[in-house]
């Protein structure tokens, strides 16, 4: 049985992109919960976040290297390769989570795998500058900020796709005939400890 792979040689100096996958370049719906994630991952064709392949190809054409880092399980690699090819994302290394134990995965610190992998990439290429790209569905901003503080000479830019604002607006539409003042009055009548003096 024959198999093949692509070796991507990266210069010691230059610009690299470290990119999340779900809801950064691929519409997954992480913020909407497990059912939506499973539907978008296994039951529907994977969809690009509009325009992101163009952005990444432009960076690639200017000489940037790309590293895709995700908490998705490594078993999704074949599907992700099809996704990258379909939308013509540039070639790059893919770093997915090794789900070898459901128990270990359940008790893992959120973002632990992504943080570890990104630091390994930074240590592997100490002379390169990095652009970190993520989204607001999980904790990319917190992870990237911590890494930028720890590696200030290497982190060049951070870009976060804001998907939580639109989702929160949709979920917090005011109930017709109710106001914030009416809600406060309701809670105060119920003996709530909600304090509005601050």
N, C-alpha and C positions, 0 to 999 in steps of 0.2 A: 504494500500500500504506500503510495507516494503522498507526501505532504509538502507544503511550501509556506514560506513566510517572507515578509519584507523587512529588511534591516535598514533602519533610518539613522544614518550617521549625523551627529550633531556637533558643530564646532564648539570649542571651549568657551568662546565669547559670542555674544549676540543677544537677541531678544527671543524669549520663549513665552508661549501662552499656556497657562495651566487652567483648564476649563472643566467645570462640572458638566454633567450631561442632562440629567432629568430637570426639566423646566428651565434650563439654560439654553440648550440647543435643541432639545427634544421635548415636545409637549407630553407631559406625563400626568399632571394634576395631583402632585404630592399633597398640596395643601387641602385638597378635597377629601382625602382619606383613602383607606386601603381598597375599597371597592373600585373607585375610579382609577387608582394606580394599576390594579390588576386588569381592568378592562382595557385601559390604554396600552398596556404592555403586552397582553397575551391575546386579546380578542379583536383588536383594531390594528390597522396598519399604523406603524409609527409615523408621527408627523413632526416636521421640522418647526421650531420656533421661527416664524417668518423673518427672512432676511439674514439669519445668522450664518448660513453657509456662505453667503456672499461676503460677509464681514471676515470670516475666517480665511476664505480663499484670498482675500485682499491682503491680509496679514501674511499669509503663506507666500504669496507672490513677492512680498517685500523682504522675505528671508526669515520670517519667524518660524520657530519650531513649535509643535503643538503636543501637549500632554493632556489626555482626557482622564479625569479622575472622578470616580463615582462610588457611591455606596451600593450600587446595584450588584447583584451576584455575578460572578464570572461566567456562570452558565448562559448569560445573555449575550456573550461575545458574538456568536454567529448572527443573531438578530441585529445587533448593533453594527456589525460590519456591513450588512445589507443596507441598513439605514444610512451609514456614512457614504456608501457607494451611490445609493439612490439620489441623495441630495448633494453629492459631490463635496463633502467635507474633506479638508486636506488630511493626508496621512499623518499619523502621530502615534505615540505610545498610548496604550489603554491600561488603566490601573483600576480594576474592580475589586470588590470585596470577595474574599474567600469565605463562603458560607459553609464551613466544615462542621459547625455545631450550632443547632438552633438555640440551645441553652446559652452558649457563649455569646451569640449574636444578641439575644434578648437582654442580657445583662451588660452588654458593652456600653461604654460611655458614648453618648451621641457625638458623631463627628470624629471619633477617635481614629478610625481607619483613614479617613481623608486627611486629617492633620498629619498623621505619621507618614503617609505616602508623599504629601507635598514637601515635607521637610527632607525626605530622602532625595527627592528630585533636586531641591535646592543645594543639598550637600554634594550631590553628584556633579553639579555644574556651578561651582562657586563663583565663576567669573561672568556668568550670564545674568541679564536683567529679566525680570518676570512680570507679566501681566496676569492677574488672577481674575477669572470671570466666573460668576455664579449667579444665584438668584435668592429671593427673599422667602422662599417656601420653607426652608429649614434654617440652618445656622451658618450658611456660607459667610455672611458678613462678619460674624463673631470669629470664626476660624481664620479668615483672611486678615482681619485686623490684628489678632494675636500674632500671626506669622509675620506681618509687616513690622510689628514692634520688635520682634525677635531677629528679623533679617532685614533691617532698614536699607542696607546697601544693595540688596538684590530685588526687592519689590518695587517695581517701577510705577504700576497703576493697578487699581482695583475697580472692576466694573460689576455692578449688581443689577440684575433685571428685577424690577419691582413687580411682583405678581400678587403680593398680599394686599395692597391698597384696594385694588378693584374687587378682590374677593371679600374683603371686610366690608366695603361699601354695600356690596350685594347682600351680605348676611345681616347687616345692621340697618336696613331700610326702616324708617320710622313707621310705627303703627298708626294708621289713620285715626285722627281725633285725639292722639296722645302727644304730649310734649315732655320735654325733659323735666320741667317744673312739676308736671303732674306725676311723673315717675318718682321724683323725690318725695312728693307728698305721700304717695302710696307706701314707699319704704318707711317713712317716718311714722306713719300710722301703724305699721306692722312692728314697730319697735326695733327697726334696724339700727345698727351702730354706725351706719354710713355717715361720715362727717364731711360737710361741705364748707367748713370754715377755713380749710387750707387753700 
